[in-house]
Amino acid sequence: MATANTLERIFSVDYKSKIQPIVSVCKWGRGLKNLNNPNGVTIDNSTGEIYVADSGNNCVKVFDCNGQIMFKFGDDEGEGEMNGPIGLAISRDRILISQSSSCILNYQLNGEFVSRIGKLGQGELEFDYPRGMTFDESNGEVYISDSTNTRIQILSKELTYKTQFGQDNLKYPLDVKLTKEYIYILDRSNPCLHLYNYNLILHKSIISKGDGLQAIYPYFFYIDNSNNILIPDFTSNSSYIFDSQFDFIYKISIAAPTGITVDNRGRVIVVCVTGEHFLHIF
């Protein structure tokens, strides 16, 4: 049975208390302590360490639970060299990184390169601008948003091709997450959030884009342990939060958010592509 994310979470988060960040770090730049066009963000919940896809600097940067930089990886030459890292997914001791160069990189959490998966194309284990990913912790399978190919590819625990779905309903899948009941897919279509069952059949499409509280230009999203849905909206400088019935409950105001996650202490971590600081902890 699928789980929502990498580790079980026990916190019920009071999102309405998230008015001001408790930590804001990283300005624009090329140095170790800087970010340039960050996209995906994820947490190693065994340590609280924060992994950020620093797309403009072609690397992944790792911060401790207080937002202090620890190390970076992926900007060296060779098989593990990154080219526009976008999405991140962690499972136990490994992290997968999607790239604008249309392949997936497999690393250990300490930054040691393991393997390169896939290439540009439309066939099995081929990608065209892959973005968000997630693990099914029950069996180790990986779900990958193969965006320009308008599909979700499922890889085995060994990172070999298993199957694909979504071509008939998706426009440009951005990210994918799992709950016990459904596969959630964030898409550039309108409505922009789709629920598939585990027979890979579309169940419903919800959360429309438009004026007001649902004006969403999505990048990535996150589902917490209560099935609340957090979606950063780049255009309105807000991260929207919907409950498990898909009703709007709150928004966190933050400049140009792209990536979002929640740690097992109930803190919301947001990365942004503009503003005074690029990494915020609420």
C-alpha positions in Angstrom: 0.0 0.0 0.0 1.3 3.4 -0.9 2.3 6.0 1.6 2.0 9.8 1.2 5.7 10.5 1.3 9.0 9.1 2.5 8.3 8.6 6.2 5.2 8.5 8.3 4.2 11.9 9.7 2.4 12.3 13.0 1.8 16.0 13.1 -1.4 17.9 12.4 -0.1 21.2 11.1 -1.8 24.5 12.1 -1.2 26.3 8.8 -3.0 29.4 9.9 -0.1 30.1 12.3 2.3 30.3 9.4 2.3 34.1 9.0 6.0 34.9 9.1 9.0 32.6 8.5 11.1 31.7 11.5 14.1 31.4 9.2 14.9 33.1 5.9 18.3 32.4 4.3 20.1 32.4 1.0 20.2 35.3 -1.4 20.8 35.1 -5.2 24.2 34.2 -6.3 26.7 31.6 -7.3 28.4 30.8 -4.1 27.9 27.9 -1.7 25.5 29.9 0.5 23.5 31.3 -2.4 20.7 30.0 -4.6 19.9 30.7 -8.3 16.4 29.7 -9.6 15.7 27.0 -7.0 12.9 24.5 -7.9 12.3 21.3 -6.0 12.8 20.9 -2.3 12.5 17.8 -0.1 13.4 16.6 3.4 15.3 13.7 4.8 13.1 13.2 7.8 15.6 10.9 9.5 17.9 13.9 10.0 15.7 17.0 9.2 18.2 18.0 6.4 16.7 20.0 3.5 17.7 19.3 -0.1 17.1 22.0 -2.7 17.4 21.7 -6.5 19.6 24.8 -7.2 18.7 24.8 -10.9 20.6 27.9 -11.9 23.8 26.7 -10.2 23.5 23.1 -11.6 23.7 21.4 -8.2 21.8 20.2 -5.2 22.4 22.0 -2.0 21.9 20.5 1.4 20.9 22.5 4.5 20.5 21.5 8.1 17.1 21.7 9.8 17.8 25.3 10.7 18.6 26.4 7.2 22.4 26.5 7.5 24.3 25.2 4.4 26.1 21.9 4.8 27.3 20.9 1.4 26.5 20.7 -2.3 26.8 18.1 -5.0 26.3 17.5 -8.7 28.3 20.3 -10.2 31.4 18.3 -10.9 32.2 16.9 -14.4 31.5 13.3 -15.4 28.5 11.0 -15.2 27.0 12.8 -12.2 27.2 16.3 -13.6 23.9 18.1 -13.3 22.3 20.2 -15.9 19.4 22.2 -14.6 18.2 19.9 -11.7 14.5 20.4 -11.1 12.7 17.8 -9.0 13.8 15.7 -6.0 12.6 12.5 -4.4 14.1 10.8 -1.3 13.7 7.2 -0.2 15.8 5.9 2.7 19.5 6.4 1.7 19.0 7.6 -1.9 17.8 10.7 -3.7 16.7 11.0 -7.3 17.1 14.2 -9.2 15.2 15.1 -12.4 16.9 17.3 -14.9 16.0 19.6 -17.8 18.5 17.6 -19.8 15.9 14.8 -19.7 17.4 12.1 -17.5 17.2 11.1 -13.9 20.3 11.1 -11.6 20.5 8.6 -8.7 22.7 9.7 -5.8 23.3 8.7 -2.2 22.2 11.2 0.3 25.8 12.1 1.1 26.2 13.4 -2.5 27.9 10.3 -3.9 26.8 9.6 -7.5 25.4 6.2 -8.2 23.8 6.1 -11.7 22.2 8.0 -14.6 18.8 6.8 -15.7 17.1 7.4 -19.1 17.7 9.7 -22.0 15.8 12.1 -24.2 13.0 10.5 -26.1 9.4 9.3 -26.1 9.9 5.6 -25.5 10.2 3.5 -22.4 12.7 4.9 -19.9 13.0 8.0 -22.1 12.0 11.4 -20.9 11.3 14.9 -22.2 11.7 17.5 -19.4 10.9 15.3 -16.3 9.9 17.2 -13.2 8.4 16.0 -10.0 8.8 12.5 -8.7 7.8 10.4 -5.7 8.5 6.9 -4.2 6.0 4.3 -3.3 7.6 3.2 0.0 5.5 -0.1 0.0 7.4 -1.5 -3.0 10.2 1.0 -3.9 8.6 2.0 -7.2 9.1 5.5 -8.6 6.5 7.7 -10.2 8.0 10.4 -12.5 6.2 13.3 -14.2 7.4 13.1 -17.8 6.1 16.5 -18.6 6.5 17.2 -22.3 5.6 13.6 -23.0 2.3 14.2 -21.1 2.5 11.1 -19.0 3.6 9.6 -15.7 6.2 6.8 -16.0 6.5 4.2 -13.2 9.9 2.6 -12.6 10.6 -0.5 -10.6 12.7 -0.5 -7.4 15.7 -1.3 -9.6 14.9 1.8 -11.7 13.8 -0.1 -14.8 10.7 0.7 -16.8 7.4 -0.8 -15.5 4.5 1.1 -17.1 3.1 4.6 -18.0 -0.3 6.3 -17.9 -2.1 9.7 -18.2 -1.5 10.6 -21.9 -5.3 10.8 -22.5 -6.0 13.3 -19.7 -2.9 15.2 -18.9 -1.6 18.4 -20.5 1.8 18.9 -18.9 2.2 17.0 -15.6 4.4 18.9 -13.2 4.5 16.7 -10.1 3.1 13.5 -8.6 2.4 12.4 -5.0 0.8 9.3 -3.5 -1.7 8.6 -0.7 -3.1 5.3 0.4 -6.1 5.7 -1.9 -5.0 7.8 -4.9 -2.2 9.0 -7.2 -2.3 12.8 -7.2 -1.0 14.6 -10.3 -0.4 18.3 -10.6 -0.9 19.5 -14.2 -0.9 22.7 -16.3 -4.4 21.9 -17.3 -7.5 23.4 -15.9 -8.6 21.8 -13.5 -4.9 21.3 -12.5 -5.1 18.5 -9.9 -6.0 15.0 -11.0 -6.7 11.9 -8.9 -6.0 8.4 -10.3 -6.7 5.1 -8.6 -4.1 2.4 -8.5 -5.6 0.8 -11.5 -4.3 3.9 -13.3 -7.8 5.1 -14.1 -8.7 8.8 -13.7 -11.0 9.2 -10.7 -11.6 13.0 -10.6 -10.1 16.3 -11.5 -10.3 19.2 -9.0 -8.9 22.6 -8.0 -9.5 24.9 -11.0 -7.3 27.7 -12.1 -8.8 31.2 -12.3 -9.5 34.4 -10.4 -9.4 34.7 -6.7 -8.2 32.1 -4.2 -7.7 29.4 -6.9 -5.5 31.5 -9.2 -2.8 28.9 -9.5 0.3 28.8 -11.7 1.8 25.6 -10.1 5.3 24.3 -10.0 5.3 21.5 -7.4 3.0 20.5 -4.6 2.9 18.6 -1.3 0.4 16.4 0.5 0.7 16.2 4.3 -0.2 13.3 6.6 -3.8 14.6 6.8 -4.1 14.8 3.0 -4.0 18.6 3.0 -2.7 19.9 -0.3 -0.1 22.7 -0.5 0.5 24.3 -3.9 2.9 27.2 -4.5 1.5 29.8 -6.8 4.3 31.7 -8.5 2.0 34.3 -10.0 0.2 35.5 -6.8 3.1 35.2 -4.4 1.3 32.7 -2.3 1.2 29.1 -1.3 -2.3 27.8 -1.3 -3.5 25.1 1.1 -6.6 23.0 0.5 -8.0 20.4 2.9 -8.6 16.7 2.1 -12.0 17.7 0.6 -10.2 20.1 -1.7 -11.7 23.2 -0.1 -9.4 26.2 0.3 -8.4 26.7 3.9 -5.4 29.2 3.9 -2.6 30.8 2.0 0.9 31.6 3.0 2.1 34.8 1.5 5.7 34.5 0.1 7.3 36.0 -3.0 7.4 33.8 -6.1 7.3 30.3 -4.4 8.2 27.3 -6.5 8.9 24.4 -4.2 7.2 23.4 -0.9 7.4 20.6 1.7 6.6 20.0 5.4 9.0 18.4 7.8 8.1 16.0 10.6 8.1 18.9 13.1 5.2 20.5 11.2 7.4 23.3 9.7 6.7 24.4 6.1 9.8 24.8 3.9 9.4 27.0 0.8 11.9 27.9 -1.9 11.4 31.0 -4.1 12.9 32.2 -7.3 12.9 35.9 -6.3 12.8 38.1 -3.2 15.3 39.1 -0.5 15.7 35.4 0.5 15.2 32.2 -1.4 14.8 29.6 1.4 12.1 30.1 4.1 11.1 28.0 7.1 7.6 28.6 8.6 
